[in-house]
Amino acid sequence: MLYPTDNKKPAGTGNLAGLQLSEIIMNQFPSHSQTPKFDSNKSQTSQILYQEPTPEEMKRRSNAFSNFFAFLVLFALFFSLGCMIIVTAERESANQVAAVAKVVEDAK
């Protein structure tokens, strides 16, 4: 029997000699962990987990229709981005020209 709070039993006696009080208490109560105990020698790979690809899966499937439209989407994206940059630069340039013209007009 363990006496974790009773000071009548001297330390170092019995079969738990040299253990700390927390270790004694931890050994008394079962673990409530839901983690399963795994067998370290059991192999985690089998033929069911990995199978060689079939010849049908190895064939390269090229779908020209989907490739064309993927390229078309990318082209439209980058073309519109370029157009937006050019339009923004033109507006900024026009604003700067207008600001300089206003300053020159006010200086007269």
GIRA-V117685 format. One record per residue. N is the residue number from 1. PSI is psi in degrees with one decimal (none if undefined). BURIAL is + if it has 16 or more other ideal C-beta (glycine too) atoms within 10 Angstrom, else -. Layout:
n:N psi:PSI burial:BURIAL
n:N psi:PSI burial:BURIAL
//
This chain:
n:1 psi:141.6 burial:-
n:2 psi:146.0 burial:-
n:3 psi:73.6 burial:-
n:4 psi:-26.9 burial:-
n:5 psi:-7.6 burial:-
n:6 psi:123.4 burial:-
n:7 psi:1.7 burial:-
n:8 psi:-33.2 burial:-
n:9 psi:122.6 burial:-
n:10 psi:150.3 burial:-
n:11 psi:144.9 burial:-
n:12 psi:8.3 burial:-
n:13 psi:153.7 burial:-
n:14 psi:-169.5 burial:-
n:15 psi:-4.0 burial:-
n:16 psi:29.7 burial:+
n:17 psi:133.8 burial:-
n:18 psi:-5.2 burial:-
n:19 psi:146.5 burial:+
n:20 psi:161.6 burial:-
n:21 psi:-40.1 burial:-
n:22 psi:-35.6 burial:-
n:23 psi:-36.2 burial:-
n:24 psi:-45.2 burial:-
n:25 psi:-40.8 burial:-
n:26 psi:-33.8 burial:-
n:27 psi:-20.1 burial:-
n:28 psi:-36.6 burial:-
n:29 psi:138.2 burial:-
n:30 psi:154.3 burial:-
n:31 psi:138.8 burial:-
n:32 psi:17.9 burial:-
n:33 psi:140.2 burial:-
n:34 psi:3.7 burial:-
n:35 psi:126.6 burial:-
n:36 psi:153.7 burial:-
n:37 psi:120.0 burial:-
n:38 psi:143.6 burial:-
n:39 psi:120.8 burial:-
n:40 psi:-18.2 burial:-
n:41 psi:-12.3 burial:-
n:42 psi:133.4 burial:-
n:43 psi:137.7 burial:-
n:44 psi:2.8 burial:-
n:45 psi:145.6 burial:-
n:46 psi:175.1 burial:-
n:47 psi:-24.1 burial:-
n:48 psi:-37.6 burial:-
n:49 psi:-37.3 burial:-
n:50 psi:126.2 burial:-
n:51 psi:142.4 burial:-
n:52 psi:143.5 burial:-
n:53 psi:145.5 burial:-
n:54 psi:161.5 burial:-
n:55 psi:-31.9 burial:-
n:56 psi:-39.1 burial:-
n:57 psi:-25.7 burial:-
n:58 psi:-22.1 burial:-
n:59 psi:136.3 burial:-
n:60 psi:123.1 burial:-
n:61 psi:119.4 burial:-
n:62 psi:117.3 burial:-
n:63 psi:102.0 burial:-
n:64 psi:-34.4 burial:-
n:65 psi:-49.8 burial:-
n:66 psi:-34.1 burial:-
n:67 psi:-41.2 burial:-
n:68 psi:-46.0 burial:-
n:69 psi:-30.5 burial:-
n:70 psi:-43.1 burial:-
n:71 psi:-40.8 burial:-
n:72 psi:-40.5 burial:-
n:73 psi:-44.9 burial:-
n:74 psi:-42.3 burial:-
n:75 psi:-45.6 burial:-
n:76 psi:-39.2 burial:-
n:77 psi:-51.5 burial:-
n:78 psi:-34.7 burial:-
n:79 psi:-45.3 burial:-
n:80 psi:-35.2 burial:-
n:81 psi:-42.9 burial:-
n:82 psi:-42.0 burial:-
n:83 psi:-40.8 burial:-
n:84 psi:-39.3 burial:-
n:85 psi:-43.4 burial:-
n:86 psi:-45.0 burial:-
n:87 psi:-42.2 burial:-
n:88 psi:-40.8 burial:-
n:89 psi:-39.2 burial:-
n:90 psi:-42.9 burial:-
n:91 psi:-43.4 burial:-
n:92 psi:-41.2 burial:-
n:93 psi:-42.7 burial:-
n:94 psi:-39.3 burial:-
n:95 psi:-40.6 burial:-
n:96 psi:-41.4 burial:-
n:97 psi:-41.5 burial:-
n:98 psi:-40.2 burial:-
n:99 psi:-41.9 burial:-
n:100 psi:-41.2 burial:-
n:101 psi:-37.8 burial:-
n:102 psi:-42.3 burial:-
n:103 psi:-42.4 burial:-
n:104 psi:-39.4 burial:-
n:105 psi:-40.9 burial:-
n:106 psi:-26.3 burial:-
n:107 psi:-20.5 burial:-
n:108 psi:none burial:-
//
